[in-house]
């Protein structure tokens, strides 16, 4: 599959927290950082999300905020 989105981060699923409607998926990236995705429970099931599976997170944001001390 090809996408126009440029912010694509590939990693491995390390944890899944399945709720009633929403599933939270933790993904470890190549550099050791972890990102978290919140998707519907139905989507997680349809995609076959499981710990150890390689996935690609596609990030689309209209803004990025920064903070400093």
DATAJO-V630020 format. One record per residue. N is the residue number from 1. SS is DSSP state (helix for helix, strand for strand, loop for the rest). PSI is psi in radians with two decimals (* if undefined). D_CENTER is the distance of its C-alpha to the mean C-alpha in Angstrom with 2 decimals. Layout:
# DATAJO-V630020
N:SS:PSI:D_CENTER ; N:SS:PSI:D_CENTER
This chain:
# DATAJO-V630020
1:loop:2.39:17.12 ; 2:loop:2.42:17.63 ; 3:loop:2.67:15.98 ; 4:loop:-0.35:17.53 ; 5:loop:2.29:14.41 ; 6:loop:-0.34:14.87 ; 7:loop:1.37:11.79 ; 8:strand:2.15:9.94 ; 9:strand:2.03:8.35 ; 10:strand:2.42:8.89 ; 11:strand:-2.96:8.57 ; 12:strand:2.35:9.38 ; 13:strand:2.20:8.23 ; 14:strand:-0.38:10.60 ; 15:strand:2.59:10.77 ; 16:strand:2.26:10.56 ; 17:strand:1.77:12.45 ; 18:strand:2.08:13.85 ; 19:loop:-2.97:15.84 ; 20:loop:-0.75:18.45 ; 21:loop:-0.64:16.49 ; 22:strand:2.48:12.91 ; 23:strand:2.29:10.54 ; 24:strand:2.24:8.34 ; 25:strand:2.15:6.00 ; 26:strand:2.33:6.48 ; 27:strand:2.20:5.86 ; 28:strand:2.18:9.18 ; 29:strand:2.96:9.97 ; 30:loop:-0.65:13.51 ; 31:loop:0.04:15.22 ; 32:loop:-0.17:14.31 ; 33:loop:2.71:12.10 ; 34:strand:2.38:9.22 ; 35:strand:2.78:6.31 ; 36:strand:2.36:5.24 ; 37:strand:2.42:3.72 ; 38:strand:2.00:7.11 ; 39:strand:2.92:8.32 ; 40:strand:2.67:11.89 ; 41:helix:-0.69:13.39 ; 42:helix:-0.75:15.03 ; 43:helix:-0.73:12.07 ; 44:helix:-0.71:10.67 ; 45:helix:-0.83:14.29 ; 46:helix:-0.61:14.91 ; 47:helix:-0.17:12.14 ; 48:loop:0.63:13.46 ; 49:loop:2.23:10.37 ; 50:loop:2.73:12.11 ; 51:loop:2.34:12.31 ; 52:loop:-0.24:13.19 ; 53:loop:2.43:11.68 ; 54:strand:2.33:10.51 ; 55:strand:2.85:7.61 ; 56:strand:2.14:7.10 ; 57:strand:2.22:4.57 ; 58:strand:2.12:7.48 ; 59:loop:2.16:8.53 ; 60:loop:2.04:11.76 ; 61:loop:2.44:13.78 ; 62:loop:-0.29:17.50 ; 63:loop:2.70:18.10 ; 64:loop:2.17:17.11 ; 65:loop:2.56:19.13 ; 66:loop:2.64:20.73 ; 67:loop:2.58:22.82 ; 68:loop:2.78:25.58 ; 69:loop:*:28.07
